[in-house]
Amino acid sequence: MEFGDVDAEFRQLVAETLGTSEFLNTELLGGDDPVLVVEEVDRGD
C-alpha cells in the first residue's frame, strides 16, 4: 500500500489499525516513499 503525500501520523494509524487484525501482519517501511506491507496470515484453524 503506497500512501503518497499524507502525514506520518495517518500512516501510523492505518498500520496500527490493520495490525490489530488476527489475519494480517503489517510492516511500515519508511524512506522517501513510505509503503505499508500487508500480508495475510494463515492461522491454520
PQR file of N, CA, C, O and H, with PARSE charges and radii, in Angstrom:
ATOM      1  N   MET A   1       0.860  -1.152   0.000 -0.4000 1.5000
ATOM      2  CA  MET A   1       0.000   0.000   0.000 -0.0000 2.0000
ATOM      3  C   MET A   1       0.911   1.220   0.000  0.5500 1.7000
ATOM      4  O   MET A   1       1.723   1.392   0.909 -0.5500 1.4000
ATOM      5  N   GLU A   2       0.782   2.050  -0.996 -0.4000 1.5000
ATOM      6  CA  GLU A   2       1.544   3.283  -1.064 -0.0000 2.0000
ATOM      7  C   GLU A   2       0.672   4.428  -0.569  0.5500 1.7000
ATOM      8  O   GLU A   2      -0.522   4.468  -0.864 -0.5500 1.4000
ATOM      9  H   GLU A   2       0.123   1.910  -1.735  0.4000 1.0000
ATOM     10  N   PHE A   3       1.252   5.351   0.173 -0.4000 1.5000
ATOM     11  CA  PHE A   3       0.482   6.426   0.783 -0.0000 2.0000
ATOM     12  C   PHE A   3       0.493   7.729   0.017  0.5500 1.7000
ATOM     13  O   PHE A   3      -0.484   8.476   0.063 -0.5500 1.4000
ATOM     14  H   PHE A   3       2.222   5.319   0.412  0.4000 1.0000
ATOM     15  N   GLY A   4       1.557   8.018  -0.676 -0.4000 1.5000
ATOM     16  CA  GLY A   4       1.644   9.321  -1.315 -0.0000 2.0000
ATOM     17  C   GLY A   4       1.944  10.393  -0.284  0.5500 1.7000
ATOM     18  O   GLY A   4       2.703  10.157   0.656 -0.5500 1.4000
ATOM     19  H   GLY A   4       2.351   7.412  -0.713  0.4000 1.0000
ATOM     20  N   ASP A   5       1.359  11.560  -0.452 -0.4000 1.5000
ATOM     21  CA  ASP A   5       1.657  12.712   0.396 -0.0000 2.0000
ATOM     22  C   ASP A   5       0.631  12.831   1.531  0.5500 1.7000
ATOM     23  O   ASP A   5      -0.335  13.587   1.428 -0.5500 1.4000
ATOM     24  H   ASP A   5       0.743  11.752  -1.215  0.4000 1.0000
ATOM     25  N   VAL A   6       0.854  12.073   2.615 -0.4000 1.5000
ATOM     26  CA  VAL A   6      -0.003  12.150   3.800 -0.0000 2.0000
ATOM     27  C   VAL A   6       0.879  12.267   5.037  0.5500 1.7000
ATOM     28  O   VAL A   6       2.073  11.971   4.990 -0.5500 1.4000
ATOM     29  H   VAL A   6       1.638  11.458   2.698  0.4000 1.0000
ATOM     30  N   ASP A   7       0.287  12.695   6.130 -0.4000 1.5000
ATOM     31  CA  ASP A   7       1.026  12.846   7.385 -0.0000 2.0000
ATOM     32  C   ASP A   7       1.504  11.505   7.913  0.5500 1.7000
ATOM     33  O   ASP A   7       0.855  10.478   7.711 -0.5500 1.4000
ATOM     34  H   ASP A   7      -0.683  12.936   6.169  0.4000 1.0000
ATOM     35  N   ALA A   8       2.640  11.523   8.588 -0.4000 1.5000
ATOM     36  CA  ALA A   8       3.200  10.315   9.195 -0.0000 2.0000
ATOM     37  C   ALA A   8       2.237   9.727  10.220  0.5500 1.7000
ATOM     38  O   ALA A   8       2.171   8.508  10.382 -0.5500 1.4000
ATOM     39  H   ALA A   8       3.167  12.357   8.752  0.4000 1.0000
ATOM     40  N   GLU A   9       1.491  10.584  10.910 -0.4000 1.5000
ATOM     41  CA  GLU A   9       0.531  10.111  11.906 -0.0000 2.0000
ATOM     42  C   GLU A   9      -0.576   9.285  11.263  0.5500 1.7000
ATOM     43  O   GLU A   9      -1.034   8.300  11.843 -0.5500 1.4000
ATOM     44  H   GLU A   9       1.545  11.573  10.778  0.4000 1.0000
ATOM     45  N   PHE A  10      -1.006   9.678  10.072 -0.4000 1.5000
ATOM     46  CA  PHE A  10      -2.033   8.924   9.361 -0.0000 2.0000
ATOM     47  C   PHE A  10      -1.500   7.559   8.944  0.5500 1.7000
ATOM     48  O   PHE A  10      -2.183   6.547   9.101 -0.5500 1.4000
ATOM     49  H   PHE A  10      -0.634  10.477   9.601  0.4000 1.0000
ATOM     50  N   ARG A  11      -0.281   7.531   8.414 -0.4000 1.5000
ATOM     51  CA  ARG A  11       0.325   6.250   8.037 -0.0000 2.0000
ATOM     52  C   ARG A  11       0.405   5.315   9.235  0.5500 1.7000
ATOM     53  O   ARG A  11       0.093   4.129   9.130 -0.5500 1.4000
ATOM     54  H   ARG A  11       0.274   8.353   8.286  0.4000 1.0000
ATOM     55  N   GLN A  12       0.822   5.853  10.365 -0.4000 1.5000
ATOM     56  CA  GLN A  12       0.944   5.041  11.574 -0.0000 2.0000
ATOM     57  C   GLN A  12      -0.424   4.545  12.042  0.5500 1.7000
ATOM     58  O   GLN A  12      -0.551   3.398  12.470 -0.5500 1.4000
ATOM     59  H   GLN A  12       1.076   6.817  10.451  0.4000 1.0000
ATOM     60  N   LEU A  13      -1.437   5.391  11.964 -0.4000 1.5000
ATOM     61  CA  LEU A  13      -2.791   4.995  12.349 -0.0000 2.0000
ATOM     62  C   LEU A  13      -3.296   3.845  11.490  0.5500 1.7000
ATOM     63  O   LEU A  13      -3.873   2.890  12.010 -0.5500 1.4000
ATOM     64  H   LEU A  13      -1.334   6.323  11.616  0.4000 1.0000
ATOM     65  N   VAL A  14      -3.086   3.926  10.188 -0.4000 1.5000
ATOM     66  CA  VAL A  14      -3.509   2.858   9.285 -0.0000 2.0000
ATOM     67  C   VAL A  14      -2.767   1.571   9.615  0.5500 1.7000
ATOM     68  O   VAL A  14      -3.379   0.505   9.681 -0.5500 1.4000
ATOM     69  H   VAL A  14      -2.618   4.702   9.765  0.4000 1.0000
ATOM     70  N   ALA A  15      -1.460   1.656   9.822 -0.4000 1.5000
ATOM     71  CA  ALA A  15      -0.659   0.470  10.132 -0.0000 2.0000
ATOM     72  C   ALA A  15      -1.121  -0.171  11.432  0.5500 1.7000
ATOM     73  O   ALA A  15      -1.258  -1.393  11.505 -0.5500 1.4000
ATOM     74  H   ALA A  15      -0.963   2.521   9.768  0.4000 1.0000
ATOM     75  N   GLU A  16      -1.362   0.634  12.453 -0.4000 1.5000
ATOM     76  CA  GLU A  16      -1.795   0.099  13.745 -0.0000 2.0000
ATOM     77  C   GLU A  16      -3.195  -0.498  13.672  0.5500 1.7000
ATOM     78  O   GLU A  16      -3.465  -1.530  14.287 -0.5500 1.4000
ATOM     79  H   GLU A  16      -1.251   1.626  12.394  0.4000 1.0000
ATOM     80  N   THR A  17      -4.073   0.139  12.935 -0.4000 1.5000
ATOM     81  CA  THR A  17      -5.448  -0.359  12.806 -0.0000 2.0000
ATOM     82  C   THR A  17      -5.461  -1.705  12.089  0.5500 1.7000
ATOM     83  O   THR A  17      -6.103  -2.644  12.559 -0.5500 1.4000
ATOM     84  H   THR A  17      -3.854   0.977  12.435  0.4000 1.0000
ATOM     85  N   LEU A  18      -4.773  -1.814  10.975 -0.4000 1.5000
ATOM     86  CA  LEU A  18      -4.716  -3.087  10.252 -0.0000 2.0000
ATOM     87  C   LEU A  18      -3.970  -4.142  11.066  0.5500 1.7000
ATOM     88  O   LEU A  18      -4.277  -5.331  10.974 -0.5500 1.4000
ATOM     89  H   LEU A  18      -4.251  -1.051  10.593  0.4000 1.0000
ATOM     90  N   GLY A  19      -3.000  -3.713  11.854 -0.4000 1.5000
ATOM     91  CA  GLY A  19      -2.211  -4.637  12.656 -0.0000 2.0000
ATOM     92  C   GLY A  19      -2.986  -5.288  13.787  0.5500 1.7000
ATOM     93  O   GLY A  19      -2.524  -6.273  14.363 -0.5500 1.4000
ATOM     94  H   GLY A  19      -2.751  -2.747  11.928  0.4000 1.0000
ATOM     95  N   THR A  20      -4.161  -4.754  14.116 -0.4000 1.5000
ATOM     96  CA  THR A  20      -4.969  -5.361  15.180 -0.0000 2.0000
ATOM     97  C   THR A  20      -5.719  -6.587  14.691  0.5500 1.7000
ATOM     98  O   THR A  20      -6.276  -7.323  15.506 -0.5500 1.4000
ATOM     99  H   THR A  20      -4.537  -3.954  13.648  0.4000 1.0000
ATOM    100  N   SER A  21      -5.751  -6.827  13.402 -0.4000 1.5000
ATOM    101  CA  SER A  21      -6.441  -7.979  12.835 -0.0000 2.0000
ATOM    102  C   SER A  21      -5.691  -9.269  13.151  0.5500 1.7000
ATOM    103  O   SER A  21      -4.461  -9.290  13.132 -0.5500 1.4000
ATOM    104  H   SER A  21      -5.298  -6.229  12.741  0.4000 1.0000
ATOM    105  N   GLU A  22      -6.414 -10.333  13.438 -0.4000 1.5000
ATOM    106  CA  GLU A  22      -5.818 -11.649  13.653 -0.0000 2.0000
ATOM    107  C   GLU A  22      -5.280 -12.230  12.351  0.5500 1.7000
ATOM    108  O   GLU A  22      -4.441 -13.131  12.370 -0.5500 1.4000
ATOM    109  H   GLU A  22      -7.414 -10.316  13.453  0.4000 1.0000
ATOM    110  N   PHE A  23      -5.752 -11.725  11.239 -0.4000 1.5000
ATOM    111  CA  PHE A  23      -5.481 -12.334   9.941 -0.0000 2.0000
ATOM    112  C   PHE A  23      -4.475 -11.567   9.103  0.5500 1.7000
ATOM    113  O   PHE A  23      -4.201 -11.958   7.968 -0.5500 1.4000
ATOM    114  H   PHE A  23      -6.434 -10.993  11.224  0.4000 1.0000
ATOM    115  N   LEU A  24      -3.915 -10.477   9.637 -0.4000 1.5000
ATOM    116  CA  LEU A  24      -2.969  -9.668   8.879 -0.0000 2.0000
ATOM    117  C   LEU A  24      -1.712  -9.388   9.682  0.5500 1.7000
ATOM    118  O   LEU A  24      -1.768  -9.186  10.894 -0.5500 1.4000
ATOM    119  H   LEU A  24      -4.138 -10.160  10.558  0.4000 1.0000
ATOM    120  N   ASN A  25      -0.583  -9.379   8.999 -0.4000 1.5000
ATOM    121  CA  ASN A  25       0.662  -8.851   9.540 -0.0000 2.0000
ATOM    122  C   ASN A  25       0.958  -7.579   8.765  0.5500 1.7000
ATOM    123  O   ASN A  25       0.768  -7.532   7.549 -0.5500 1.4000
ATOM    124  H   ASN A  25      -0.537  -9.543   8.014  0.4000 1.0000
ATOM    125  N   THR A  26       1.420  -6.554   9.455 -0.4000 1.5000
ATOM    126  CA  THR A  26       1.749  -5.304   8.776 -0.0000 2.0000
ATOM    127  C   THR A  26       3.172  -4.878   9.129  0.5500 1.7000
ATOM    128  O   THR A  26       3.679  -5.172  10.212 -0.5500 1.4000
ATOM    129  H   THR A  26       1.574  -6.592  10.442  0.4000 1.0000
ATOM    130  N   GLU A  27       3.795  -4.184   8.194 -0.4000 1.5000
ATOM    131  CA  GLU A  27       5.111  -3.609   8.421 -0.0000 2.0000
ATOM    132  C   GLU A  27       5.166  -2.290   7.658  0.5500 1.7000
ATOM    133  O   GLU A  27       4.973  -2.259   6.443 -0.5500 1.4000
ATOM    134  H   GLU A  27       3.384  -3.945   7.315  0.4000 1.0000
ATOM    135  N   LEU A  28       5.427  -1.217   8.371 -0.4000 1.5000
ATOM    136  CA  LEU A  28       5.519   0.110   7.760 -0.0000 2.0000
ATOM    137  C   LEU A  28       6.975   0.376   7.427  0.5500 1.7000
ATOM    138  O   LEU A  28       7.817   0.492   8.317 -0.5500 1.4000
ATOM    139  H   LEU A  28       5.583  -1.243   9.358  0.4000 1.0000
ATOM    140  N   LEU A  29       7.267   0.474   6.122 -0.4000 1.5000
ATOM    141  CA  LEU A  29       8.623   0.727   5.663 -0.0000 2.0000
ATOM    142  C   LEU A  29       8.782   2.209   5.384  0.5500 1.7000
ATOM    143  O   LEU A  29       8.008   2.787   4.621 -0.5500 1.4000
ATOM    144  H   LEU A  29       6.583   0.380   5.399  0.4000 1.0000
ATOM    145  N   GLY A  30       9.771   2.822   5.990 -0.4000 1.5000
ATOM    146  CA  GLY A  30       9.990   4.257   5.845 -0.0000 2.0000
ATOM    147  C   GLY A  30      10.744   4.587   4.575  0.5500 1.7000
ATOM    148  O   GLY A  30      10.790   3.799   3.630 -0.5500 1.4000
ATOM    149  H   GLY A  30      10.400   2.353   6.610  0.4000 1.0000
ATOM    150  N   GLY A  31      11.323   5.748   4.574 -0.4000 1.5000
ATOM    151  CA  GLY A  31      12.081   6.204   3.409 -0.0000 2.0000
ATOM    152  C   GLY A  31      11.388   7.378   2.759  0.5500 1.7000
ATOM    153  O   GLY A  31      10.473   7.972   3.330 -0.5500 1.4000
ATOM    154  H   GLY A  31      11.286   6.388   5.341  0.4000 1.0000
ATOM    155  N   ASP A  32      11.832   7.708   1.553 -0.4000 1.5000
ATOM    156  CA  ASP A  32      11.264   8.852   0.836 -0.0000 2.0000
ATOM    157  C   ASP A  32       9.827   8.602   0.402  0.5500 1.7000
ATOM    158  O   ASP A  32       9.031   9.537   0.312 -0.5500 1.4000
ATOM    159  H   ASP A  32      12.574   7.225   1.089  0.4000 1.0000
ATOM    160  N   ASP A  33       9.492   7.347   0.132 -0.4000 1.5000
ATOM    161  CA  ASP A  33       8.153   6.990  -0.325 -0.0000 2.0000
ATOM    162  C   ASP A  33       7.637   5.843   0.546  0.5500 1.7000
ATOM    163  O   ASP A  33       7.718   4.683   0.142 -0.5500 1.4000
ATOM    164  H   ASP A  33      10.139   6.587   0.205  0.4000 1.0000
ATOM    165  N   PRO A  34       7.102   6.153   1.750 -0.5600 1.5000
ATOM    166  CA  PRO A  34       6.700   5.112   2.698  0.2800 2.0000
ATOM    167  C   PRO A  34       5.675   4.138   2.113  0.5500 1.7000
ATOM    168  O   PRO A  34       4.773   4.519   1.367 -0.5500 1.4000
ATOM    169  N   VAL A  35       5.849   2.881   2.478 -0.4000 1.5000
ATOM    170  CA  VAL A  35       4.985   1.806   1.999 -0.0000 2.0000
ATOM    171  C   VAL A  35       4.573   0.951   3.197  0.5500 1.7000
ATOM    172  O   VAL A  35       5.387   0.652   4.071 -0.5500 1.4000
ATOM    173  H   VAL A  35       6.581   2.571   3.084  0.4000 1.0000
ATOM    174  N   LEU A  36       3.308   0.568   3.220 -0.4000 1.5000
ATOM    175  CA  LEU A  36       2.816  -0.355   4.238 -0.0000 2.0000
ATOM    176  C   LEU A  36       2.674  -1.717   3.582  0.5500 1.7000
ATOM    177  O   LEU A  36       1.912  -1.883   2.630 -0.5500 1.4000
ATOM    178  H   LEU A  36       2.648   0.811   2.510  0.4000 1.0000
ATOM    179  N   VAL A  37       3.414  -2.690   4.099 -0.4000 1.5000
ATOM    180  CA  VAL A  37       3.342  -4.059   3.595 -0.0000 2.0000
ATOM    181  C   VAL A  37       2.313  -4.802   4.443  0.5500 1.7000
ATOM    182  O   VAL A  37       2.435  -4.867   5.666 -0.5500 1.4000
ATOM    183  H   VAL A  37       4.033  -2.555   4.873  0.4000 1.0000
ATOM    184  N   VAL A  38       1.299  -5.361   3.780 -0.4000 1.5000
ATOM    185  CA  VAL A  38       0.236  -6.093   4.464 -0.0000 2.0000
ATOM    186  C   VAL A  38       0.236  -7.517   3.931  0.5500 1.7000
ATOM    187  O   VAL A  38       0.132  -7.739   2.725 -0.5500 1.4000
ATOM    188  H   VAL A  38       1.201  -5.308   2.787  0.4000 1.0000
ATOM    189  N   GLU A  39       0.354  -8.480   4.841 -0.4000 1.5000
ATOM    190  CA  GLU A  39       0.356  -9.885   4.448 -0.0000 2.0000
ATOM    191  C   GLU A  39      -0.741 -10.633   5.207  0.5500 1.7000
ATOM    192  O   GLU A  39      -0.951 -10.424   6.401 -0.5500 1.4000
ATOM    193  H   GLU A  39       0.438  -8.299   5.821  0.4000 1.0000
ATOM    194  N   GLU A  40      -1.422 -11.494   4.487 -0.4000 1.5000
ATOM    195  CA  GLU A  40      -2.433 -12.343   5.116 -0.0000 2.0000
ATOM    196  C   GLU A  40      -1.730 -13.437   5.921  0.5500 1.7000
ATOM    197  O   GLU A  40      -0.728 -14.001   5.483 -0.5500 1.4000
ATOM    198  H   GLU A  40      -1.251 -11.664   3.516  0.4000 1.0000
ATOM    199  N   VAL A  41      -2.275 -13.726   7.106 -0.4000 1.5000
ATOM    200  CA  VAL A  41      -1.735 -14.765   7.966 -0.0000 2.0000
ATOM    201  C   VAL A  41      -2.665 -15.955   7.938  0.5500 1.7000
ATOM    202  O   VAL A  41      -3.867 -15.822   8.170 -0.5500 1.4000
ATOM    203  H   VAL A  41      -3.090 -13.268   7.462  0.4000 1.0000
ATOM    204  N   ASP A  42      -2.104 -17.129   7.651 -0.4000 1.5000
ATOM    205  CA  ASP A  42      -2.887 -18.364   7.662 -0.0000 2.0000
ATOM    206  C   ASP A  42      -2.747 -18.984   9.036  0.5500 1.7000
ATOM    207  O   ASP A  42      -1.698 -19.539   9.363 -0.5500 1.4000
ATOM    208  H   ASP A  42      -1.128 -17.238   7.463  0.4000 1.0000
ATOM    209  N   ARG A  43      -3.785 -18.896   9.839 -0.4000 1.5000
ATOM    210  CA  ARG A  43      -3.743 -19.424  11.198 -0.0000 2.0000
ATOM    211  C   ARG A  43      -3.915 -20.935  11.246  0.5500 1.7000
ATOM    212  O   ARG A  43      -3.703 -21.549  12.292 -0.5500 1.4000
ATOM    213  H   ARG A  43      -4.637 -18.444   9.573  0.4000 1.0000
ATOM    214  N   GLY A  44      -4.294 -21.537  10.131 -0.4000 1.5000
ATOM    215  CA  GLY A  44      -4.400 -22.982  10.055 -0.0000 2.0000
ATOM    216  C   GLY A  44      -5.455 -23.583  10.955  0.5500 1.7000
ATOM    217  O   GLY A  44      -5.303 -24.710  11.426 -0.5500 1.4000
ATOM    218  H   GLY A  44      -4.466 -21.038   9.281  0.4000 1.0000
ATOM    219  N   ASP A  45      -6.522 -22.843  11.200 -0.4000 1.5000
ATOM    220  CA  ASP A  45      -7.588 -23.343  12.094 -0.0000 2.0000
ATOM    221  C   ASP A  45      -8.309 -24.479  11.492  0.5500 1.7000
ATOM    222  O   ASP A  45      -9.231 -25.019  12.103 -0.5500 1.4000
ATOM    223  H   ASP A  45      -6.645 -21.927  10.818  0.4000 1.0000
TER
END
